[in-house]
Amino acid sequence: MKKLCLLFFFLLMMKNSHAQTDTGKVFLIDDLREIVFQNHPIIKQAALLSEAAKANVMQSLGYFDPALKAGFDRKVFGNSEYYNRWTSELKVPLWLAGADLKLGYDRNVGDYTNPETSTSTAGLTGIGISIPLGQGLLIDSRRNTLKQAKVMVKYAEAERVKQINTTWFTIVSDYWDWYFAYKQFQLISEGLELAQTRFKAISKQTVLGDKASIDSVEAAITVQDRLIQFEKMKVDLTNARLTLSNHLWNEQAQPLELPESARPPLETPLKNKPQQQLLDTLLAYADKLHPDLIKLQTKDEQLALERSYRAELLKPKLNVGASLLSMRRDFNSNIPDYYDFNMGNYKLGLDFVFPLFLRAERGKLKEVKIKQLELQYNIQQTNREIKNSVIASYNQLDAYSQQLSVQTRNIVNQETLLKGETAKFSLGESTLFLINARETKLIDMKIKREEMVIGYEKKLAELYYKAGTRL
């Protein structure tokens, strides 16, 4: 009897130190969403993908930047000016036809200058254009590079969306794991409190001789078992809270901790399967806007541009350059028409190159065509896998919805059995073992129901994730 009394007081002390009701602020998933999308470093990092792609476009636009170049050389030896050369040119690349507009000024005088390049002391001004009439007329390397860079902006945006969706799906899963850990802890705490209260009452009845000592031992064992479960659930809840805290950051990029007083919503309403309309909407969205499909389609656009460029390289190179020449240095100069811009003062050039076998060009074009074919097969398979994964997640929601409905009815029936068993025990027609067994079964059924709830919520988030968006 002394040992039972000591055990009774020990368990009461454990109750006061452990079984406390959490009355903290409710932490909803909407609160989590607001914090994450404002401050999470991975979300911010994903935004840099689009910025990097736009920076690449700016680099590619550099191929069309006007360029100004100039050079000066002079040699004097033995009282002779061998040469005095000044060259300058402004080159403006044009998008149309891959042409280059040129404006130049040359002055080349001296005793030993090449007659081909020598000029008067006034020098020569030239305005001309260089046009590729063969290879490079429809598309050249710089236009190909710029177009592909612009396509990559769409690819980077799709990758940004995918990273955000993946991060958010992981965070949602961690939230529901914390929810489940909290519910388990709450149910085990309630079970421990019930067992301690029962042990207290039976111990008093044992002292008065109304109950057998064996009933006190049975009640004590139940308290001990639930106390072990309580300690385990306490650790699980702490770890789940720490895992969820990994995703919490403030505006100053400092990590936040989810306080112990935070709790999920207390109510767990019955979850019903979403309507067919939602599935149709998500399937239509996935078919057009799924980031994985957009990335593959973007690669297809890239390959189409590359194919056009490689086909262009099969043409012979035929570059024509022409310039009108004048001794004019500015618009106010008075010079004879004979030395001014006219059809009689010009410079003309023609370049022609054509590899006879084109094996390198034909091989590269064939390689691009093969990559396009491979990509089309990949797009078809990916599209099918995405569609089926969305439908599978939707079907699993139906299973969770039905299981939750059945489990809720089972809990009601189990509560009825427990009440009846408790009434019989008070009349001396039942045993404490049966009461503990039914009560433990009820706690397990409630935990199972919460497990189904988080299974449903996770699967709902997965449904949106598989469709390429987020809940």
C-alpha positions in Angstrom: 0.0 0.0 0.0 2.9 2.4 0.8 4.4 1.6 -2.6 1.2 2.4 -4.4 0.8 5.8 -2.5 4.4 6.7 -3.5 3.7 5.8 -7.1 0.5 7.9 -7.0 2.3 11.0 -5.8 5.1 10.5 -8.4 2.7 10.3 -11.2 0.8 13.4 -10.0 4.1 15.4 -10.1 4.8 14.1 -13.6 1.4 15.3 -14.7 2.0 18.8 -13.4 5.3 19.0 -15.1 4.4 17.5 -18.5 0.7 17.5 -19.3 0.1 21.2 -20.0 -2.4 22.6 -22.4 -1.0 24.8 -25.2 -3.0 28.0 -25.5 -0.7 29.7 -27.9 -1.5 31.5 -31.2 -2.8 29.5 -34.1 -0.3 29.2 -36.9 -2.2 28.7 -40.1 -0.7 27.6 -43.4 -1.7 31.0 -44.8 0.6 32.6 -42.2 3.4 30.3 -43.3 2.8 31.2 -46.9 3.1 34.9 -46.2 6.3 34.5 -44.3 7.9 32.2 -46.9 7.1 34.2 -50.0 8.3 37.4 -48.5 11.6 36.3 -46.9 12.6 32.7 -47.8 16.2 32.8 -49.4 15.4 30.0 -51.9 12.4 32.0 -53.2 14.6 35.0 -53.5 17.3 33.0 -55.2 14.9 31.6 -57.7 14.1 35.2 -58.8 17.7 35.6 -59.8 17.3 33.0 -62.6 15.2 35.3 -64.7 17.6 38.2 -64.0 20.6 36.1 -65.1 18.8 35.2 -68.3 17.9 38.9 -69.0 21.6 39.8 -68.4 22.5 37.2 -71.0 20.2 38.9 -73.5 21.9 42.1 -72.8 25.3 40.5 -73.5 23.9 39.2 -76.8 22.7 42.6 -77.7 26.3 43.7 -77.4 26.9 42.1 -80.9 24.8 44.9 -82.3 26.5 47.8 -80.5 28.1 50.4 -82.7 31.9 50.3 -82.5 34.3 53.2 -83.0 37.9 52.4 -83.8 40.8 54.6 -84.8 44.6 54.3 -85.3 47.6 56.5 -85.9 51.1 55.7 -87.2 53.9 58.0 -88.2 57.5 57.4 -89.1 60.2 60.1 -89.6 63.8 59.2 -90.3 66.7 61.2 -92.0 64.6 64.3 -92.5 62.1 62.2 -94.4 58.5 61.5 -93.4 58.1 57.9 -94.4 54.4 57.8 -93.6 51.8 59.5 -91.6 48.7 57.4 -91.3 45.3 58.1 -89.6 42.4 55.6 -89.9 39.1 55.8 -88.1 35.8 54.0 -88.6 32.3 53.9 -87.1 30.7 50.5 -87.6 27.0 50.1 -86.9 25.7 46.5 -87.1 22.2 46.3 -88.6 19.6 43.6 -87.8 18.3 43.5 -91.3 20.1 41.1 -93.5 23.1 40.9 -91.2 24.5 44.1 -92.8 27.0 46.5 -91.3 26.8 50.3 -91.9 30.3 51.9 -92.0 31.5 55.5 -91.8 35.2 56.0 -92.0 37.9 58.6 -92.5 41.5 57.7 -93.7 44.5 59.9 -94.2 47.7 58.3 -95.4 50.5 60.6 -96.6 54.3 60.4 -96.7 57.3 59.7 -99.0 57.0 56.0 -98.9 53.3 55.3 -98.6 51.7 52.6 -100.7 50.1 54.2 -103.8 47.0 52.0 -103.2 46.3 53.5 -99.8 47.8 57.0 -100.2 45.5 60.0 -99.9 45.8 63.7 -100.2 46.5 65.8 -97.2 42.8 66.3 -96.8 42.2 62.6 -96.5 39.2 60.5 -97.7 35.8 60.1 -96.1 33.8 57.0 -96.9 30.2 56.0 -96.2 29.4 52.4 -97.1 27.7 49.1 -96.3 28.7 45.5 -96.1 26.0 42.9 -97.0 26.2 39.1 -96.9 24.2 38.0 -100.1 24.7 34.3 -99.4 25.4 32.8 -96.0 24.3 35.0 -93.2 21.5 36.8 -95.2 18.6 35.2 -93.4 20.4 34.5 -90.1 23.9 34.8 -88.8 25.7 33.9 -85.6 24.9 37.1 -83.8 21.2 37.0 -84.6 21.1 33.4 -83.7 22.8 34.0 -80.4 20.4 36.9 -79.5 17.3 34.9 -80.4 18.4 31.9 -78.3 19.2 34.2 -75.4 15.7 35.6 -75.6 14.2 32.1 -75.6 16.3 31.3 -72.5 14.4 34.0 -70.6 11.3 31.8 -70.9 13.3 28.8 -69.9 14.7 30.6 -66.8 11.2 31.8 -65.8 10.0 28.2 -66.0 12.9 27.0 -63.9 12.1 29.8 -61.4 8.5 28.6 -61.1 9.6 25.0 -60.7 12.1 25.8 -57.9 9.4 27.8 -56.1 6.8 25.1 -56.5 9.3 22.4 -55.3 10.3 24.5 -52.3 6.7 25.3 -51.3 5.7 21.7 -51.6 8.5 20.7 -49.3 7.5 23.4 -46.8 3.8 22.4 -46.9 4.8 18.8 -46.2 6.9 19.9 -43.2 3.9 22.0 -42.0 1.6 19.0 -42.0 4.2 16.9 -40.3 4.3 19.5 -37.5 0.5 19.5 -37.5 0.5 15.7 -37.1 3.2 15.7 -34.4 1.2 18.4 -32.4 -2.1 16.4 -32.7 -0.3 13.2 -31.6 1.2 15.0 -28.6 -2.2 16.5 -27.8 -4.0 13.2 -27.9 -1.3 11.4 -25.9 -1.4 14.2 -23.3 -5.1 13.8 -22.9 -4.7 10.1 -22.6 -2.1 10.5 -20.0 -4.2 12.9 -18.0 -7.2 10.5 -18.1 -5.0 7.6 -17.0 -3.6 9.7 -14.1 -7.0 10.8 -13.0 -8.3 7.2 -13.1 -5.2 6.1 -11.1 -5.9 8.7 -8.5 -9.5 7.7 -8.1 -8.8 4.0 -8.0 -6.0 4.5 -5.5 -8.4 6.3 -3.2 -11.0 3.5 -3.7 -8.2 0.9 -3.0 -7.4 2.6 0.3 -11.1 2.5 1.3 -11.3 -1.1 0.3 -13.8 -0.5 -2.6 -11.3 -1.8 -5.2 -8.8 -4.5 -5.3 -5.1 -3.6 -5.2 -4.6 -5.2 -8.5 -6.7 -2.5 -10.1 -4.3 0.1 -8.8 -1.4 -1.8 -10.3 -3.2 -2.0 -13.6 -3.9 1.8 -13.6 -0.3 2.5 -12.7 1.0 0.4 -15.6 -1.3 2.3 -18.0 0.0 5.6 -16.7 3.6 4.5 -17.2 3.0 3.3 -20.7 1.3 6.5 -21.7 4.0 8.5 -20.0 6.6 6.8 -22.2 4.5 7.7 -25.3 4.2 11.2 -24.0 7.9 11.7 -23.8 8.4 10.3 -27.3 5.7 12.5 -28.8 7.2 15.5 -27.0 10.6 14.9 -28.8 8.8 14.3 -32.1 6.9 17.6 -31.7 10.1 19.5 -30.9 11.9 18.0 -33.9 8.9 18.7 -36.2 8.8 22.3 -35.0 12.6 22.7 -35.7 12.2 21.3 -39.2 9.4 23.8 -39.9 11.5 26.6 -38.5 14.1 25.9 -41.2 11.7 27.8 -43.6 11.1 30.8 -41.4 13.1 34.0 -42.0 12.5 37.6 -41.2 13.0 40.7 -43.5 16.6 41.1 -42.4 17.4 37.5 -43.6 17.7 36.3 -40.0 16.4 32.8 -39.1 13.2 32.6 -37.0 12.1 29.9 -34.6 8.6 28.7 -34.4 7.6 29.4 -30.8 6.5 26.5 -28.6 3.3 28.3 -28.0 2.3 28.1 -31.7 -0.3 25.5 -32.5 -2.2 24.4 -35.6 -5.9 24.7 -36.0 -7.8 22.7 -33.4 -10.6 21.6 -35.6 -10.1 18.9 -38.3 -13.2 18.9 -40.4 -14.1 16.0 -42.7 -12.2 16.4 -46.0 -14.2 15.9 -49.2 -12.7 15.1 -52.5 -12.4 18.1 -54.8 -14.9 18.5 -57.7 -14.2 17.1 -61.2 -14.0 20.7 -62.4 -10.8 21.2 -60.4 -9.1 18.2 -62.0 -10.1 19.4 -65.5 -8.7 22.9 -64.7 -5.4 21.5 -63.4 -5.0 19.2 -66.4 -5.6 22.1 -68.8 -3.1 24.2 -66.8 -0.5 21.4 -66.8 -0.9 20.9 -70.6 0.0 24.5 -71.3 1.9 25.9 -68.4 3.7 23.1 -66.6 7.3 24.3 -66.0 8.8 21.0 -67.1 6.9 21.2 -70.4 7.7 24.8 -70.9 11.4 24.0 -70.4 11.2 21.3 -73.0 9.3 23.4 -75.4 11.9 26.2 -74.9 14.6 23.8 -75.8 12.6 22.9 -78.9 12.5 26.5 -79.9 16.3 26.8 -79.3 16.9 23.8 -81.5 14.6 25.2 -84.2 16.7 28.4 -84.2 19.9 26.3 -84.3 18.6 24.3 -87.2 17.8 27.4 -89.2 21.3 28.7 -88.5 23.0 25.4 -89.4 21.0 25.2 -92.7 22.1 28.8 -93.5 25.7 27.6 -93.2 25.2 25.3 -96.1 25.1 28.3 -98.4 28.2 29.8 -99.9 29.7 32.9 -98.4 29.2 35.9 -100.7 29.9 39.2 -99.0 29.6 42.5 -100.8 31.0 45.8 -99.5 30.7 49.2 -101.1 31.5 52.7 -100.0 31.2 56.2 -101.5 34.3 58.3 -101.1 34.8 62.0 -100.7 37.5 64.5 -99.5 34.8 66.2 -97.4 35.5 66.4 -93.7 32.3 68.1 -92.6 29.1 69.4 -94.1 30.4 72.9 -94.4 33.4 72.1 -96.6 33.5 73.6 -100.0 35.1 71.1 -102.4 34.7 70.4 -106.1 32.0 68.0 -107.0 34.6 65.9 -108.7 36.0 65.0 -105.2 32.7 64.8 -103.4 30.3 61.9 -102.9 29.1 60.6 -106.3 28.8 57.4 -108.2 32.3 58.1 -109.7 34.0 58.0 -106.3 33.6 54.6 -104.7 35.3 51.5 -103.3 33.9 48.1 -104.0 34.8 44.6 -102.6 33.5 41.0 -103.0 34.4 37.9 -101.0 33.4 34.4 -102.0 34.0 31.1 -100.0 32.4 27.7 -100.5 33.6 24.4 -99.0 33.2 21.7 -101.7 31.9 18.9 -99.4 30.3 20.7 -96.5 30.8 17.7 -94.3 31.1 19.6 -91.1 28.1 21.7 -91.8 25.9 18.8 -92.9 27.0 16.7 -89.9 26.1 19.5 -87.5 22.7 20.0 -89.1 22.0 16.3 -88.9 22.9 16.3 -85.2 20.5 19.1 -84.5 17.7 17.3 -86.4 18.3 14.2 -84.2 18.2 16.2 -81.1 14.9 17.7 -82.2 13.5 14.2 -82.7 14.7 13.1 -79.3 13.2 16.1 -77.7 9.8 15.5 -79.3 9.7 12.0 -77.9 10.7 13.4 -74.5 7.9 16.0 -74.6 5.3 13.3 -75.5 6.4 11.1 -72.6 6.7 13.9 -70.1 3.2 15.2 -71.0 1.7 11.8 -70.5 3.5 11.2 -67.2 2.4 14.6 -65.9 -1.2 14.0 -66.8 -1.3 10.5 -65.2 0.4 11.7 -62.0 -2.2 14.5 -61.6 -5.0 12.0 -62.1 -3.4 9.5 -59.7 -3.1 12.2 -57.0 -6.8 13.2 -57.5 -7.9 9.5 -57.2 -5.9 9.1 -54.0 -7.8 12.1 -52.6 -11.0 10.2 -53.0 -9.6 7.3 -51.1 -8.5 9.5 -48.2 -11.9 11.2 -48.2 -13.7 7.9 -47.9 -11.3 6.6 -45.2 -11.8 9.7 -43.2 -15.6 9.3 -43.3 -15.4 5.7 -42.1 -12.8 6.5 -39.4 -15.0 9.3 -38.0 -17.9 6.9 -37.6 -15.5 4.3 -36.0 -14.4 6.9 -33.5 -18.0 7.7 -32.5 -18.7 4.0 -32.1 -15.6 3.5 -30.0 -16.5 6.4 -27.8 -19.9 4.7 -27.2 -18.2 1.4 -26.3 -15.9 3.2 -23.9 -18.8 5.0 -22.2 -20.6 1.7 -21.8 -17.6 -0.1 -20.5 -17.0 2.7 -18.0 -20.6 2.5 -16.8 -20.3 -1.3 -16.4 -17.0 -0.9 -14.4 -18.7 1.5 -12.0 -21.3 -1.2 -11.4 -18.6 -3.8 -10.9 -19.5 -5.7 -14.1 -16.3 -4.9 -16.0 -12.5 -4.7 -15.5 -10.1 -1.8 -15.6 -8.1 -3.8 -18.3 -11.1 -3.6 -20.7 -11.5 0.2 -20.0 -7.8 0.8 -20.7 -7.9 -1.3 -23.8 -10.9 0.5 -25.2 -9.5 3.9 -24.3 -6.1 3.1 -25.9 -7.9 1.9 -29.0 -9.9 5.2 -29.1 -6.7 7.2 -28.8 -5.1 5.2 -31.6 -8.1 5.7 -33.8 -8.0 9.4 -33.3 -4.3 9.5 -34.1 -5.1 7.4 -37.2 -7.7 9.9 -38.2 -5.2 12.8 -37.9 -2.8 10.8 -40.0 -5.4 10.5 -42.7 -6.1 14.3 -42.5 -2.4 15.1 -43.1 -2.3 12.4 -45.8 -5.2 14.2 -47.5 -3.6 17.6 -47.1 -0.3 16.4 -48.4 -1.9 14.7 -51.4 -3.9 17.8 -52.2 -0.7 19.9 -52.2 0.9 17.2 -54.4 -2.0 17.4 -56.8 -1.3 21.1 -57.4 2.5 20.4 -57.5 2.1 17.7 -60.1 0.1 20.1 -62.2 2.9 22.6 -62.1 1.4 25.1 -59.7 1.0 25.5 -56.0 -1.9 25.3 -53.5 
